[in-house]
Amino acid sequence: MQATFDKIQASTLGEGGLPNEVYTSDGFFKWERDHLFASRWFGIGFSADVPEPGDIHRVDVLGASLLIVRGDDQQIRVFHNVCRHRGRQLLDEPCTRAKLIRCPYHSWTYRLDGTLSGTPHIGGSGVHTVDNFDKSRFTLYEIAVSTWLDVVFINLDGQAGPFENFIKPLVKRLERLWGTEGPAGLTPARDGFTEMEVKSNWKLAVENYLEAYHLPIVHPVLNRYSPLSQHYAYHDAADFAGQGVTSYRPVINGAERLPILSGWKEELKHTAEYPSVYPNVLIGVQHDHVFTMLLLPLASDRTLERVELQFIDEGATDNAFTDTRSAILEGWRGVFLEDVSAVEGMQYGRYSQAFDGGVFTPVLDLATRHFHRWYAQHVNAKIEAT
């Protein structure tokens, strides 16, 4: 197997892609959790999932259960969803305006910053404290967290380095479009969310997103006003790649036009870009809105796709733009649903003993091949380290 990854990592032309096992094997799925995802920043939710202090959002991803918590200090923290006493999951459902996190098994309680607060009957019936029991040793298991574009990123092993260093190359690229002011003014819309569960491995969703080759076949309506001939691929950094288009003109059908990002360059007003931040965050950057899609791996052959739309200033909240926001959300949801049959079909294809990784075209598959080389490089690095 390592020889296969070596060949992919060194490839420069159209050699075969990743082997079937990385899409179908439960063993590889667990390996990805413990090594590929754990050692880097990846997205698990949105800040908008926990808008108020005491809001707690449960996330199930990669066979783990996590809690996104907004504290009384407005800070977002992420904890493993497990009680320090006997390991019972703390929350079965999300909750709002909580004052404490209470375990439903023995009612141990934790503050929103993860510190242990209450230990009822720890010393026997009616005795809630014991000598020499140091509560500070039993805080919830906390995970390194950072937010950008409203996405909650985490690093499970705490060894990935500063998030700012990780995201800096993408920020620099996007400054070409939205200027140094960046995404200032963007706000998630309350009516700007959708999600869908897809019967495919998460990597196939990334691969599909990285190329426009399938537009005329899978997205014939989109291809009429955003044609394949106006798309381009790029991969100018280690941890992301993507595609762009030079003919972005929103189809609103008479609804109110949205405000645009103040720093967007006039000469690029029809340019939009769609980077994939490895491993699992997909972004769409247009002058009048931005979307982010999180690919939450549930199993080797199941992925939850969560989408959030952000608009500029009053465009996100004003009722005058309700129809516009709805049209954009439904438009993107339609595109994403059209992709479902493509990625699910590729998943079924990965069970074929005849398929050998396929072949990449020299132009339109450039970004997808970049992702395969990135994956192979990190698999090899972990193999060498062990």
KAQUI-V129279 format. One record per pair of residues at least 12 apart in sequence whose ideal C-beta (glycine too) atoms are under 8 Angstrom apart, sorted by the first residue. I is the first residue (numbers start at 0). GAP is how many residues later the second one is. Records with the same first field share a line. If there is no record, write none. Layout:
I = GAP / GAP
//
This chain:
0 = 18 / 20
1 = 378 / 381
3 = 15 / 353
4 = 371 / 374 / 375 / 378
5 = 370 / 374
7 = 349 / 364 / 365 / 367 / 368
8 = 364 / 367 / 368 / 371
10 = 358 / 362
12 = 347 / 349
13 = 345 / 346 / 347 / 348 / 351 / 355
14 = 344 / 345
15 = 340 / 341 / 342 / 343
16 = 340 / 341 / 342 / 343 / 351 / 352 / 355
17 = 185 / 339 / 354 / 357 / 358
18 = 338
19 = 330 / 331 / 332 / 335 / 337
21 = 179 / 181 / 353
22 = 177 / 178 / 180 / 181 / 277 / 278 / 324 / 327
23 = 177 / 276 / 277 / 326 / 327
24 = 275
25 = 273 / 274
27 = 272
28 = 33 / 34 / 268 / 270 / 271
29 = 33
31 = 30 / 265
32 = 29 / 30 / 31 / 264
34 = 347
35 = 243 / 339 / 342 / 343 / 346
36 = 25 / 119 / 242 / 243
37 = 117 / 118 / 119
38 = 116 / 117 / 118 / 120 / 121 / 343
39 = 115 / 120 / 126 / 199 / 238 / 239
40 = 105 / 112 / 113 / 114 / 119 / 122 / 125 / 126
41 = 111 / 112 / 113 / 237 / 238 / 239
42 = 108 / 109 / 110 / 234 / 237 / 238 / 249 / 251
43 = 15 / 17 / 22 / 24 / 34 / 108 / 109 / 110 / 250 / 252
44 = 12 / 14 / 23 / 106 / 107 / 249 / 261
45 = 104 / 105 / 106 / 142 / 246 / 248 / 260 / 262
46 = 29 / 100 / 103 / 104 / 105 / 141
47 = 102 / 140 / 145 / 260
48 = 19 / 45 / 103
49 = 18 / 19 / 20 / 26
50 = 19
51 = 18 / 44 / 45
52 = 17 / 18 / 19 / 20 / 21 / 44 / 59
53 = 16 / 18 / 41 / 42 / 43 / 44 / 45 / 58
54 = 14 / 15 / 39 / 40 / 41 / 42 / 43
55 = 12 / 13 / 14 / 35 / 38 / 39 / 40 / 42 / 45
56 = 37
57 = 23 / 33 / 34 / 35 / 36
58 = 237
59 = 236 / 238
60 = 235 / 236 / 237
61 = 235
63 = 16
64 = 15 / 16 / 17 / 24
65 = 12 / 13 / 14 / 15 / 77 / 88
66 = 12 / 13 / 14 / 23 / 24 / 34
67 = 84
68 = 32 / 43 / 45
69 = 42
70 = 41 / 42
71 = 40
72 = 40
75 = 69 / 71 / 76
76 = 35 / 36 / 37 / 65 / 68
77 = 64 / 65 / 67 / 74 / 76
78 = 35 / 61 / 62 / 63 / 64
79 = 60 / 61 / 63
81 = 58 / 59
82 = 20 / 22 / 23 / 25
83 = 24 / 32 / 54 / 55 / 56 / 57
84 = 18 / 20 / 21 / 23 / 34 / 53
85 = 19 / 20
87 = 15 / 16 / 17 / 18
89 = 12 / 13 / 14 / 20 / 50
91 = 12
97 = 14
98 = 13
99 = 12 / 17 / 18
100 = 39
105 = 14 / 15
106 = 13
107 = 12
109 = 29 / 30
113 = 25 / 26 / 28
114 = 20 / 21 / 24
115 = 19 / 20 / 22 / 23
116 = 18
118 = 14 / 16
142 = 12 / 13 / 15
143 = 12 / 14 / 16
145 = 17
147 = 15 / 19
148 = 34 / 37 / 134 / 141 / 143 / 161
149 = 36 / 38 / 142 / 158 / 160
150 = 130 / 141 / 143
152 = 128
165 = 73
166 = 110
168 = 67 / 68 / 69 / 70 / 71
169 = 67 / 70 / 105 / 107
172 = 63 / 64 / 100 / 102
173 = 99 / 101 / 111
175 = 89 / 92
176 = 87 / 88 / 91 / 94 / 96 / 108 / 110
177 = 83 / 85 / 86 / 87 / 107 / 109
178 = 82 / 83 / 84 / 85 / 86
179 = 83
180 = 80 / 81 / 82
181 = 81
182 = 78 / 107 / 127
183 = 77 / 78 / 79
184 = 74 / 76 / 77 / 127 / 128
185 = 75 / 104 / 124 / 125 / 126 / 130
186 = 123 / 124 / 125 / 126 / 129 / 130
187 = 120 / 121 / 122 / 128
188 = 120 / 121 / 122 / 127 / 128 / 136
189 = 127
190 = 131 / 134 / 135 / 138
191 = 116 / 117 / 118 / 119 / 124 / 133 / 137
192 = 113 / 114 / 115 / 116
193 = 112 / 113 / 135 / 138 / 139 / 142
194 = 109 / 110 / 111 / 112
195 = 108 / 109 / 140 / 141 / 144
196 = 101 / 105 / 106 / 107 / 108
197 = 104 / 105 / 106 / 107 / 142 / 145 / 146
198 = 102 / 103 / 145 / 148
199 = 101 / 102 / 103 / 143 / 144 / 146 / 147
200 = 96 / 99 / 100 / 102 / 146 / 149
201 = 77 / 78 / 93 / 94 / 95 / 101
202 = 168 / 172
203 = 139 / 142 / 143 / 146
204 = 77 / 90 / 98 / 100 / 134 / 138
205 = 70 / 72 / 73 / 74 / 76 / 89 / 165
206 = 139 / 161 / 164 / 165
207 = 131 / 134 / 135 / 138
208 = 33 / 65 / 67 / 73 / 84 / 130
209 = 23 / 31 / 32 / 33 / 66 / 157 / 158 / 160 / 161
210 = 22 / 32 / 153 / 154 / 156 / 157
211 = 16 / 19 / 21 / 31 / 33 / 152
212 = 15 / 148 / 151 / 152
213 = 128
214 = 12 / 13 / 16
215 = 12
217 = 120 / 121 / 123 / 124
218 = 116 / 119
221 = 113
224 = 22 / 24 / 26
225 = 19 / 21 / 22
226 = 20
229 = 15 / 16 / 17
230 = 12 / 13 / 14
231 = 12 / 13 / 14
232 = 130 / 131 / 132 / 133 / 134
233 = 133
234 = 131 / 132 / 135
237 = 136
238 = 38 / 39 / 135
239 = 35 / 36 / 37 / 38
240 = 34 / 35 / 126 / 129 / 130
241 = 31 / 32 / 33 / 34 / 41 / 125
242 = 30 / 31 / 124
243 = 27 / 28 / 29 / 30
244 = 26 / 27 / 28 / 29
245 = 24 / 25
246 = 23
247 = 22 / 23 / 24 / 38 / 39
248 = 21
249 = 36 / 38 / 78
250 = 76 / 80
251 = 72 / 75 / 76
252 = 74
254 = 66 / 68 / 69 / 72
255 = 64 / 65 / 67 / 68
256 = 31 / 67
257 = 30 / 31 / 53 / 54 / 57 / 63 / 66
258 = 29 / 52 / 53 / 54 / 55 / 56
259 = 27 / 28 / 52
260 = 26 / 27 / 51
261 = 50
263 = 23
268 = 18
271 = 12 / 13 / 14 / 15
272 = 12
275 = 91 / 95
277 = 93 / 96
279 = 14 / 15 / 16 / 17
280 = 12 / 13 / 14
281 = 12 / 13
283 = 48
287 = 23 / 24 / 27
288 = 20 / 21 / 22 / 23 / 26 / 39
289 = 19 / 20
290 = 16 / 17 / 18 / 19 / 41
291 = 15 / 16 / 18
292 = 12 / 13 / 14 / 43
293 = 12 / 13
300 = 46
304 = 31
306 = 25 / 26 / 29
308 = 16 / 19 / 20 / 23
310 = 14
359 = 12
//
